[in-house]
């Protein structure tokens, strides 16, 4: 299986052949739509959770817990996991986010979630 990573959308693009998918609900300023290969806004945190985290930026654990809860009940999550699995068979995948914090962001939580789900579906 190929690499699954996260990167800030404003960072330089990586290696050729990697698929770049934005996982934020809002389109980041100054970024052209042709700069990414896809936009998975349906898998991003809800607007209410985004607002909550903006008001409570020091509570990443609370955000992580709430976002994981949203992912577990999001009807788009299952198909997204399947799509990610398919993309990873084709090449490396980078989940893009706009937040300045490189460690505490929705893509980091989503990466962890996807790694757990993909690990469960991989036969041993």
Beta strands, then each sheet from edge to edge (+ up, - down):
strand 1: 4-8
strand 2: 19-22
strand 3: 38-39
strand 4: 93-97
sheet 1: 1+ 4+ 2+ 3+
end
